[in-house]
Amino acid sequence: MARAWHWRRKALSLTVAAGLLGLTGVAALAQDDAQRLATAQKWIDEEFQPSTLTKEQQLEEMKWFIEAAKPFRGMDIKVVSETITTHEYESKVLAKAFSEITGINITHDLIQEGDVIEKLQTQMQSGENVYDAYINDSDLIGTHFRYGLVVPLSDWMVGEGKDVTLPTLDVDDFIGKSFTTGPDGKLYQLPDQQFANLYWFRYDWFTRDDLKKKFKESYGYDLGVPVDWSAYEDIAEFFTEQVKEIDGQRIYGHMDYGKKSPDLGWRMTDAWLSMAGVGDKGLPNGKPVDEWGIRVEGCNPAGSDIRRGGAVNGPAAIYAIRKYKEWVSKYAPPGSLGMTFYEAGPVPAQGHIAQQIFWYTAFTADMTKDGIPVVDDKGLPKWRMAPSPHGPYWEEGMKLGYQDAGSWTLFKSTPLERRKAAWLYAQFTVAKTTSLKKAHVGLTPIRESDINDASFTERAPKLGGLVEFYRSPARVAWTPTGTNVPDYPKLAQLWWQNIGEVVSGEATEQQAMDKLAVEMDKVMARLERAGVQGECGPKLNELRDAEYWLKQPGAPKPKLENEKPRGHTVDYDKLLQAWKEGKTMPDSL
């Protein structure tokens, strides 16, 4: 009897102790949540301003992150992106904030874009989890949607990832959503940053009365923003060969690069052919022939060679490559052909370039620094950005240029719990609490609500047209590589090798593009034989006489008798007014 009582008393003591421990644990958890909330408030007050949300709304978003992250606290998550200002901000600031607020430890690696693709390919081919999430270009949308190795986010957000999907994410607010949507209508990637490839010019020179008069006398029309390649060429010739010097400095009417290296490939695949008019009408990419010159029938890539109905070696593409080499050889500073993208990028800021047809808005922040030759003593830019001019093969309704959209991508090979934790961080970097401040730091806006915020209206005069462009109806014609490209990593590397032979004189434009078309079709033929891309994989057309395809409507297009019609320009200030009125171009044009 005594022994039984002893065990009952011991059991009661253990129960009470357990209860006290439980209460202690609950109290500790509550205290931890309160500390994290206070930390979140500190970040909101000191870093996450401005925002399109009120501070109260920001705190509500942070409460959600704190709660959703509880099952993953203490985990070490690794993500990767290329090295640009926006991602540096994420790596140094947002990753730290996220870790402090949620308890999930984030390592955000920054590497070169080519290395990101290499890591991504390794995970695709091996099935091993290299990173828990990637920010990679939406140029891979055709690759991701066909191989079936990445998580369709549309399914994820209402399925396995529903419990870790931010209720206020507001996917429809993302201006690049169409870029990351597959032909099946599913969202495969979530835009994290984006920037366009536009026309850049010295507004101060273009508005000088003496230069305007001299140009009009020489070419018969007004000096202004070139609408077409004919005008761009005239302006390049004018500044390089007629003006020659301004304020005692030798100047040039064009800037570009040509060293045989991987970035020479981006120079072309980033929509150079679309600007010339190689593809078909259609947004975000031409159908059936896109800006890479690849024909798609249904959802199946059918060939890039003109003999299969493609356009990569058709007359419009040959024209585009010829003009590229001609302009950099004749109108750019000496040595440009030997430069890489990274070497050529800073040159316009040195103050001796009149215009550049191929300029990434990611350089905006560097081009607005106080004290550089292209910024005046009031801190205002002497330059402006404007829509890219188009070649003679271009038609209304076609895309007109390139827009980079680095986007969050989740792989099925990443373990579920790690994928969920990484998805929380991905959303944190694009949430309305953080996105507007990030847009001001990197100038790579992703949300409609952000670019239309009053803070950007206030800052617009110092950004040379960036805000006006992103608010304009013209914006939709600048898009990334689309879904016609079935394997971006394999096909993209073929471009720089062949274009490099044109630059070096080893091959003519026609020889190089013929070789490129054959090599691209070989890759697609291998994919077709392997059958690894499902029902939307390549199905190449049989070879037939090129004349058959040139007689069909659309791309590939027959050679024009006159590839340099009279140039047209538009006054920049009238262009801005048209945008404010919701038009792409002034009515007078």
C-alpha positions, 0 to 999 in steps of 0.5 A: 500500500505504501509503495503504491502511494509512493508511486502515485505521489511520484507520478503527480510530481512528474506531472506538475513538473511537466506542466511547469516546464510546458508553461515555461516553454510557452512563455519562452516561445511567446517571449521569442516571438515578441523579440522577433516582432520588435526586431522586425519593427526595428528593420521596418523603421530603420531600413524598409522605407519607403514602402507602399504599405503603412508601417502597421501593414508592414508589421502584419506581413512580418508577423506572418513570416515569423509564424510561418518560419517557426517549423524551420527555425535554426535551418541553414539555407543556401541560395544563389544569384548573379552579382548585381547591385540588387542582389548585393543588397539582398545578400548583405541586408535582406538575408541578415534581416530575414535571419534575425526576424525568422530564425532561418539562417540564410547564405545568399551567394553572389557569383557570375551569371555564367556560374549560376547557370553552371550550378543550375545545370549541375543540379538539373543533371545530377538531381543533387541539391546544390542550392535550395533556390536560385535567382536565374534569368527568366530566359530559361523559361522554355528550359524549365517548362519543358524538362519538368525539373522545376516546381510550377509555382502556380501549383506550389502556392496552392499545394505543397507550398500553400502554408508558406505562401505569403497571403499578401504576395499579390502575384498580379502586381509583378510587371514581369509575370508574363515572362515567367509563365509557360505555354501551359499558363503556369507560373514557373518563376517569380520575378526578383529584379528586372531591367531593360536594354534601351537606347542611351544618349547625351541629351545635352548635346542633342539639344544644342542649337549649333549641333541641331542646325548642323545635323539638319543641314547634313541629313535633312531631318531633325537631330533627336531620338532615333526611331529607326536604325537608319537614323541611329547610323546617321547620328553615329556618323555625324558625331564621329566624323563631323562633330569629332570634338566637343570641349576639346575632347574626341567624341564618338557616335556609338559604343559597343564591344566585340571580344570573343567571349561568352558575353558576346553571345548575350549581346546577340541573344538579348534581342539584337535580332528582334530590334532588326526585325528578324522574328514575327509579331507577338508579345512577349515573343514572336510567334511562330518565329521568335527573336532567336530565329527559332520557329515553334509549331504548336509548342514544339521547336521546329528549327532555326535554319531558314530551310526549316522555317527558322530565321537565324540565318535569314536576310534580316539576321544577316543585316543585323549582324552586319550592322553590328560589326560595321557600327562598332568598327566605324563609329566606336572608340578604338579598341572597342572590338577587343573589349568585353561587356564588363570593360565596355559598360563603364565607357559612356560614363566617361563623357565622350560617347554621344549615344549607345543603342544597346544599354542596360538600365542596370547601369542607371545607378552608376550613371547618376553618381555625383562628380562623373562627367555625365552628371551636372553640378546640380546632380542631374544627368546630362543623358537620357534613356529612350526606346530602342530604334528598330531595323527595317525588317521590324513591324508594329506588334513585334517586340522591340528589345530585351528585358532581363528578369532575374527570377526565383526558381525552385527545383523538385530535387530540393528536399521539401522542408528546405524548399519551403524555407527557401521560398519564405526567403524568396518572398521576403525579398519581393514582399511589399514590405521590402520591394520598394526600398530594394527598387530604389537601391538597385533600380530594377523594379518588379512591382506596378505599385512600386514604380507608380509610387510617389517616391519614384515620381520625386526621384524621376528627374535624376534617373534619366527617363527610367521611371517614365519608361517603366510607367509608359505603354511602350514597356511591354515591347521589351521582353526576355528570351521566351519559350521557343528556346528549349534549352537555353544553356546549351543553345546560348553558348553557340552564339558567341563562338560563331559571332566571334568569327565574324568579328575576327574576320574568320567568317562572313556574316552569312557563313557564321549564321549558317553554321550557327543555325546548323549547330542549333538544330543539331542540339534540338535534334538530339533533344528530339531523339532523347525524348527528354522534354515531353510533348513540347520538346523539339520536332524539327521540320524537314529541310527544304528550299529556303525560297519556300519559306521566304515566300510564306507570310511573316518570318523568315523575311525576304531581303529588302531592296532598300535596307537603309530608308530615310531616318526618322527621329522624335523629340525626347520631350514630346516622347515623354509627353506622349507617354504621360498621355498613354501613347507609345509615340507622339501622334505627329510621328 
